[in-house]
Amino acid sequence: MLCDKQNLVPKSGYLSRSLIMNLSPLEIIEDDCGSVEGFEILIKDEKHCKVLKNRYVWINDNWKLSSDSLLLNNIGKSLIFRSTITCQTEGFKLCKKCFGEYDVTDKKYVGVIAGQVVAERLTQLSLRS
């Protein structure tokens, strides 16, 4: 078992560094890129609602900030959410509506923060396997 982990940790570390380096140019530079694109996401349960909170969702022909009550009332239904993947901001940057209303102190380094979050989860998954 230790040999497996010994082999997996360097690979996850390399992937972590690669993610952070490649996501580092991402920064929020405008409020709204005007994108009408989004992803349809099925809201599964209350735990899933917590993950989707503070994201922009398409309701009544308009983008609205998702709240606890809105999400809890739509469990079992599919809603369209804005995403950084479909952001139309020029130069591979991001807008605030596609990123979501998260409390990030430095908008210049949101890519590094996102890379660190994903990288940490990958490392933990490799250690659990």
Secondary structure by P-SEA (a helix, b strand, c coil): caaaaaacaaaaaaaaaaaaaaaccccccccccccccccccccccaaaaaaacccccccccbbbbbcaaaaaacccbbbbbbcccccccccccccccccccccccccccaaaaaaaaaaaaaaaaaaac
